[in-house]
Amino acid sequence: MTRKAAMAFRWRTAVAVYRDRRMLAILLLGFSSGLPLPLTIGTLSAWLATAGMTKTAIGLFAFVGLPYNLKFAWAPLLDGIRVPWLADRLGPRRAWAISVQIALIAAIAAFAFLDPTDRPILLALVAFAVAFLSASQDIVIDAYRVEILEERTQGAGAAVVQLGYRFGMLASGAGALVLANAFGWPVTFAAMAALIGVGILTMLASPEPKARPRPPVPAGSSGERLSAWAHRYMVGPFANFMQRPYWQAILLFVILYKLSDAMIGRMTNPFYIELGFSLDEIAAVTKVFGLVATLGGAMAGGLVVARLGVVRGLLICGVLQMASNLLFAGLAVAGRDLGVLIVAIGLENFAEGMGSAALVAYLSVLCAQGFTATQYALLSSLTALPRSTLGAASGWLADRLDWVTFFLVVPLFALPGLLLLLWLMSREGALPAPARSTA
C-alpha cells in the first residue's frame, strides 16, 4: 500500500467513527439537553414581552439561569446517590437521566397553565425549576456520553452532542415562536414538554455504561456514614484530580484555551454594526450561515481527534482557531463588504467549532470513572470562565485601539494556552491519559 493510500485509509477509518450506533443516541440526547435552554432565556423573554410585562421585570428573569453556572455544586449528588428502585433496573446513569427528564416535562408543561401577569413570582419559580432540572440533565447526559465512549471517539461524540444541542435550541427558540404565533403559548409549552420525551426514549433504548464498583458502606453511626459519603463524593473528585501530574497547569490550560475567542465574541456585533452592516445581514450571516459553519467545524474537529488523538487534535485545532481570528482584521480593512463578511464568519466559526470539539473531547478524557459528573461539570464551568471575567476586558481594549489593530492583538491571547499545551506535551505523565478512580 502506498503512503497516499495508507493515509486515505486512515482518514476513512476516522470518518467511520460517525457511523458508530452510539452517535445517534448522543445526537438525540444532545437535542433533549439543548431544548430547555431557550425556554428560560429567549423564548421566555418573548412570552413575557407579548404578555405586556415591563422590561425591568423581564430583565430580572435573567437570574433564573443561575443553575447553568452553578451545576457543579450538586453534581456530586448525581455521582454518589442512586435513584431508589429505578437504578437497580436501569442502572444509575439512566435512572437519573429519566427521573430528571420526567420532572423536566412536568415543569415545562406547568408554563402552559400560568399567566405571566397574574402570578409572576410563581412563574419565576417554575422557570427556575426548569433551569435547575435542565442543568441537572446536562450533568447526567455529559457523564453518560463520557462513560460510554472510549478516548478515540470522544471528539466525534463532542461534535455530535453539539449538533443535537443546537437542533434542540432551534426547536425551542425559533420553533417555539412559530408555534406560539399559530396556536398560542399553552400549546407551545405542551409541545416543548412532549419533545423532552425524545431523551427518555433514547435513554430507554440505550445501554447503561459499564458498571462502576462502589466502595462498601462503612460501619458506624448515620453521621459517620454521611461524613464518609461526603468525603467520597464532595472531596473525592477534587482529591482525585489533584493526583494527576501538573494538575494546576492543566486547569490553567482549560481556562486559557478559548480566551481569544471569548474576547472577540463580545465585540463582533458592535464591530459589524460600526462597519455599517444591517441587522438583517448580521442575523443571516452570523446566526444562520455561522451556525452551519460552526457545526461543520465541530464535525471536522471530531475527525481530527479520531485520526490524530486528543492532544494533537487540541494543538492543531487551537492553532487554526487562533489564525482564524485574524480574518476579522481583513474585514476591518475591507469595510462593509458582504462577501468578505461571509468568508470571515465561515472560516472563523468553522475553526471555532473544531476547537470546541477538541476541547470537549479533552475534558472528557480528563474525567475519572466514579467522578465523571462532578469533574466534567467543574471542568466545563472553567472553560466558560473567560467569557464572564477575562473577556470583559475586550471592550476596554477595543476603545483604545482601532479595529484592525484590535483584531491583530486579540489572537495573541491564544498563545499562552497553546504554549502551555506544548509544555504539557513535553512533560511525561501530564497528558493525555485520564485519571481513574477506584470508585
Phi, psi and omega in degrees: 000129180290164180299320180296317180294322180295319179295317178298321179297318181295323178290323176296323177296321178294318179298327182298344180298332180282349177271358176299130183300335179294336182293327177295318177297318180294322177301312182290324176291325174298320177300312180296326181288321182280338186302314187286340188303307179298337181291345176250003181231265187294309182296320177299316179298319179297318179298315180295322180293317180292339178275356176090014180288147183292157179297323179299314180296319178298319179298323181294336179292351177298334181294339181292345180275001182304324180305330180295330180272343186244014188297338178296341185292325180248004176304325178301331179296325181281341173275323192256352181243137177261138176290121183305144176068306186292322181297326179291336183261328183247342188099155187297319182291311182293326179297315178295317181301311183291322178298314180294320182294323176296315178296324179294320176301314180297319182293317179293319179298331180297331176304325184296341183256008184247148173249118185304325184275347184272309182226073185296328180294316177297320178298318179298321179294319178294317179298320178296319179298319178299315180296318180297313181292324178296316177296323177295320177298319178302316181302311185291317182294319177299315179297318180298314180299315181299320187281334181269351181251148172271171188305318184298329184262001182295324179296315178295319177299320177298318180293315184293320180294325176294321178299311179298320181300316181294320177297320178297316178296323178295319181296318183267357175262272179296319181299318180295322180294320178296315178298317181297322179293326183272322189235353181097165186290319180303316178296321180300312182291327176296319179294319179296320177298318181297327182292337175298338177302337175302317180293320180296311180298322179295316179296320179296327183271354185254155180282153171286141174303160181307133184303137178258124177298137181256144179295150179296150178288124183289151176285160178128188181288169179298325178295320179292321178293320178296319179297320179295319178297314182298320179295322182292312190255345176263318179268325185307313181301323180287314180298320179297314181294325182287353173282345182286136176301138176060035184297327179296319180294324179296316178297319179296320177299316179302322179289320189274341190302323183254019186297314182295322176297321180296320182287320180290322184302326181287339188251355186294315181298314174301325178295312180299317181295318180294330177287343177106008177289141178285162179297325178296317179295317179299315181297314184296317185279314186278322186271325182266294180298320180297322178297316179299318179295320180297315180293321175298320178295321178298318178296319179294321177298321176298321178295317181298317179295318180295325184277319189249350183098162186295312187288314177296324176297319176302315183294311182297313180294325178294319178296315178297322178299314179295315181297323182293333178298332181292341181298332180290334174295320176296321177295322179297324178288318182290331181080211184283083180233109186297323180297316179294322178300315181297316179296314182297313180295316182300309183288320181293315180293325177298313180293323178296320177295321176299314180297321180296316180297317180294320181293317178298320178298319180294315177302323183295318182281347175285337187285139179268139176300134184102335179232022189302310184300314184291312184293321179293320178299319179293312182295318179293329175295322179294326180294333180275349185302317181300329182297325184258355181235278184298327179294342180295339180285351184297322179295318178300317181292318180295329178292337186255355180232154169285165187298322180299312181295319179304312183281353170271331183276316187300320178303338178295338178291347176280341185297317180303318179295317181291320177295322177294322177297316178299321178296316179296322180296335181272356182256122182297130177090350182283321183217158351256359191299130179287151175287151179234131177272173175256018182293000000 
